Amino acid sequence: MRSVLLVSMLACVVPATVRGGDLGRAKDEVRKDDDPPDDDDGKRGGREGRRRGDHGRDHDDGDHEHGRDDGESDIGGTFALLVLGSPFWVPHLAVGDDFAVPHAFAVYPYQGGVKGLVLRGEEAGGRALAAGWLGVTGGWRPGDLWTGKVDAQLLTSSRFGAATTWYHFVEPQAQGPADTLTAGDVQVTLRFAQNERVSFWTGLGARFMPDEQLHAGFIIAYGVDVFPVDPITLSARVDAGSLGHAGVGGVSLRAGVLLGPVDFGVGWDLLAIGDVSLTALTAGVRLWL
């Protein structure tokens, strides 16, 4: 396994600007206290109170116009819901999904000549009701950052599942030992759109960073897995949330080649903690279980 990680890291060489101290700054973003109180809070409070009073009068003056606006507001609200929900209902319609059709899984994508991973209708008879994979990945931002990642995902015929991703970053220092940072998440997932070749999913869960104390936050994720043609696999995930006092966002892109149940892949990862972006080109393996 160590040889796989070494090859994975050495395979990812691209030019990059050397940036020192990113892990320390990322940890500071997570730990930092709330902004101290402003000495002028009282004055500002008075001004805000007056503004709220003025707003209240303006609101009263406009009440008589609400009758005319209600219809337009309903239309606007419906349109907003359609737009906000489009990342979910558009893929569901596009892949021809039907929650009423039973489905199951091959042990791994393309097993036995199947189109992808998911089997629907009569093809699902006698097949596994769950599938999943475990991945180990290494990465490098040339000159200043090494990364390792362990992730896993469980899929079930109920469409609910689970996913977890854990990063470990190592940043060499000019003097003294290397700086390190570990962060990860645990999620409950839902596959809301799928067919034989593509699966869209979303996840909700908690994010953690073990440090001098355990820092926690939340994560919302959106992902897609595509099986276009044997033996190719494609995956993408974006997420947003928090960790301690910092906002956090992530992106993971991957393209792989299957040899039986073993998926060899390369990709690119981003984990942004506050104003600090930790990026790496990656290479590693997934084992379908």
C-alpha positions in Angstrom: 0.0 0.0 0.0 2.9 2.4 0.8 4.3 1.8 -2.7 0.9 2.7 -4.2 0.8 5.9 -2.3 4.3 6.9 -3.3 3.6 6.3 -7.0 0.4 8.2 -6.6 2.1 11.2 -5.2 5.0 11.2 -7.6 2.6 11.0 -10.6 1.1 14.4 -9.9 3.7 17.0 -10.9 2.6 20.4 -12.2 4.0 23.9 -11.7 2.8 25.7 -8.6 3.7 28.8 -6.5 5.3 27.8 -3.3 3.1 29.0 -0.4 4.3 28.3 3.1 2.2 28.2 6.3 -1.1 27.4 4.7 -1.9 24.7 7.3 -1.2 27.0 10.2 -3.4 29.7 8.7 -6.2 27.2 8.0 -6.1 26.0 11.7 -6.2 29.6 12.8 -9.3 30.2 10.7 -11.0 27.3 12.5 -9.9 28.3 16.0 -10.4 32.1 15.8 -12.7 33.7 18.3 -15.7 35.9 17.3 -14.9 39.5 16.5 -14.4 41.6 19.7 -17.2 44.0 20.6 -17.0 47.4 19.1 -16.5 50.3 21.5 -19.1 52.2 19.5 -21.8 49.5 19.9 -24.0 51.8 21.9 -23.9 54.6 19.3 -24.4 52.1 16.5 -27.3 50.5 18.3 -29.0 53.9 18.6 -28.5 54.5 14.9 -29.8 51.1 14.0 -32.8 51.6 16.3 -33.7 54.8 14.4 -33.3 53.0 11.1 -35.5 50.3 12.2 -38.1 52.9 13.3 -37.9 54.5 9.9 -38.3 51.1 8.2 -41.4 50.4 10.3 -43.0 53.6 9.2 -42.1 52.8 5.6 -43.5 49.3 6.0 -46.8 50.7 7.4 -47.1 53.2 4.5 -46.7 50.3 2.0 -49.2 47.9 3.5 -52.0 49.1 1.3 -50.1 48.0 -1.7 -49.7 44.3 -0.6 -53.0 43.3 -2.2 -51.6 44.1 -5.6 -48.3 42.4 -4.9 -49.6 39.0 -3.6 -50.1 37.4 -7.0 -46.8 38.5 -8.3 -45.1 37.3 -5.1 -46.7 33.8 -5.5 -45.4 33.6 -9.1 -42.0 34.8 -8.1 -41.8 32.3 -5.2 -42.8 29.4 -7.4 -40.2 30.4 -10.0 -37.5 30.7 -7.3 -38.4 27.2 -5.9 -38.1 25.7 -9.4 -34.7 27.4 -10.0 -33.4 26.3 -6.6 -34.6 22.8 -7.0 -33.3 22.4 -10.6 -30.1 20.6 -9.5 -32.4 17.9 -8.2 -35.5 17.6 -10.5 -33.7 18.2 -13.8 -31.3 15.3 -13.3 -34.2 13.1 -12.1 -36.1 13.8 -15.3 -33.1 13.7 -17.6 -32.0 10.1 -16.5 -35.6 8.7 -16.7 -35.6 7.7 -13.1 -38.7 6.2 -11.4 -38.8 5.7 -7.7 -41.4 2.9 -8.1 -39.0 0.7 -10.2 -37.0 -1.7 -7.9 -33.2 -1.7 -8.4 -30.1 -3.5 -7.3 -26.4 -3.5 -7.9 -23.6 -5.3 -9.6 -20.8 -6.1 -7.2 -18.7 -3.5 -9.2 -19.3 -1.4 -12.3 -19.5 -3.3 -15.6 -19.4 -6.7 -13.8 -20.5 -9.5 -16.2 -21.2 -7.1 -19.1 -23.8 -4.9 -17.3 -24.0 -1.3 -18.5 -22.8 0.3 -15.3 -23.5 -0.3 -11.6 -27.3 0.0 -11.1 -29.7 -2.7 -12.4 -33.4 -1.8 -12.7 -36.6 -3.8 -13.1 -36.3 -7.5 -14.0 -32.5 -7.2 -14.2 -32.4 -6.4 -10.5 -33.8 -9.9 -9.6 -31.4 -11.8 -7.4 -28.7 -9.1 -7.4 -27.1 -7.4 -4.4 -29.2 -4.8 -2.5 -26.1 -2.9 -1.5 -22.7 -1.9 -2.9 -19.9 0.3 -1.9 -16.2 1.2 -2.2 -13.2 2.1 -0.1 -10.6 4.5 -1.5 -7.0 5.4 -0.7 -5.5 8.4 -2.5 -2.3 10.4 -2.4 -1.6 13.9 -3.7 0.9 16.6 -4.0 0.9 20.4 -4.5 4.5 20.6 -5.8 7.0 22.2 -3.5 5.0 22.6 -0.4 2.1 20.2 0.4 1.6 16.5 0.5 -1.9 15.0 1.0 -3.4 11.6 1.8 -7.1 10.8 1.6 -9.2 7.9 2.7 -12.9 7.9 1.6 -15.7 5.4 1.4 -19.3 5.2 0.3 -22.2 2.8 0.9 -25.1 2.5 -1.5 -28.3 0.6 -0.8 -31.5 -0.2 -2.7 -33.4 2.1 -0.3 -31.5 5.0 -2.0 -30.2 6.1 1.4 -26.6 5.4 2.2 -23.5 6.8 3.9 -20.2 8.5 2.9 -17.1 9.6 4.6 -13.9 11.4 3.5 -10.8 12.1 5.6 -7.9 14.3 4.5 -4.4 14.4 6.1 -2.2 17.3 4.9 1.6 17.5 5.5 3.4 20.8 4.9 7.2 20.8 5.2 8.7 23.8 7.2 12.0 25.5 6.5 12.8 25.0 10.2 11.5 22.5 12.6 9.1 19.6 12.0 6.4 19.5 9.2 3.0 21.0 10.0 0.0 18.7 9.7 -3.8 19.0 9.5 -6.4 16.3 9.6 -10.1 17.0 8.6 -12.9 14.8 7.6 -16.7 14.3 7.3 -19.4 11.7 7.9 -22.6 12.0 5.9 -26.0 10.4 5.3 -26.6 10.3 1.6 -29.6 10.1 -0.8 -29.4 9.1 -4.4 -32.2 11.2 -6.0 -31.5 10.4 -9.7 -30.1 7.3 -11.3 -30.1 4.9 -14.2 -27.7 2.2 -15.3 -24.9 4.7 -16.2 -25.2 7.7 -13.9 -26.1 8.3 -10.3 -26.7 11.7 -8.7 -26.6 12.0 -4.9 -26.7 14.5 -2.1 -25.4 14.3 1.5 -25.8 16.0 4.8 -23.6 15.4 7.9 -20.9 16.6 10.2 -17.3 17.7 9.6 -14.5 17.4 12.1 -10.9 18.6 12.7 -9.1 16.9 15.5 -6.6 19.4 16.9 -5.7 20.5 20.5 -9.5 20.1 20.8 -12.1 18.6 18.5 -13.6 21.2 16.2 -16.8 20.4 14.4 -19.2 21.8 11.8 -21.7 20.7 9.2 -21.4 19.7 5.5 -23.9 19.6 2.6 -22.6 17.7 -0.5 -23.7 17.2 -4.1 -22.2 14.5 -6.2 -22.4 12.5 -9.4 -20.9 9.2 -10.5 -20.9 8.3 -14.2 -20.1 5.0 -15.9 -19.9 6.0 -19.6 -18.2 3.0 -21.1 -16.4 -0.1 -19.8 -13.9 0.3 -18.0 -14.1 4.1 -17.5 -15.5 5.7 -14.3 -16.0 9.5 -13.6 -16.9 11.1 -10.3 -17.4 14.7 -9.1 -18.4 16.2 -5.8 -18.9 19.7 -4.4 -19.6 20.6 -0.8 -20.1 23.5 1.5 -20.4 23.9 5.3 -18.5 25.0 8.3 -15.7 23.9 10.6 -15.3 25.7 14.0 -15.4 29.4 13.2 -14.5 29.0 9.5 -16.6 28.5 6.4 -15.5 25.4 4.4 -16.0 24.4 0.8 -14.7 21.5 -1.2 -14.4 20.1 -4.7 -13.2 16.6 -5.8 -12.9 15.5 -9.4 -11.8 12.0 -10.5 -11.4 9.8 -13.6 -10.7 6.1 -13.2 -10.1 2.8 -15.0 -11.5 -0.4 -13.7 -9.6 -3.7 -13.6 -12.2 -6.0 -12.1 -13.2 -4.5 -8.7 -10.1 -2.3 -8.5 -10.5 1.3 -9.8 -7.3 3.2 -10.5 -7.9 6.9 -10.8 -6.4 10.4 -11.0 -8.0 13.7 -10.1 -7.9 17.0 -8.4 -9.0 18.0 -4.9 -9.7 21.3 -3.2 -10.5 22.0 0.4 -11.0 25.7 1.2 -11.0 26.5 4.9 -11.8 30.2 5.4 -9.5 32.1 3.1 -7.0 29.2 2.8 -7.2 26.9 -0.3 -5.6 23.5 0.0 -5.3 21.9 -3.4 -3.6 18.9 -4.8 -3.4 16.7 -7.9 -4.2 13.2 -6.8 -3.9 9.5 -7.8 -5.1 6.4 -6.0 -7.3 3.3 -5.9 -10.8 2.4 -5.0 -11.8 -1.1 -4.1 -15.4 -2.1 -4.8 -16.7 -4.4 -2.0 
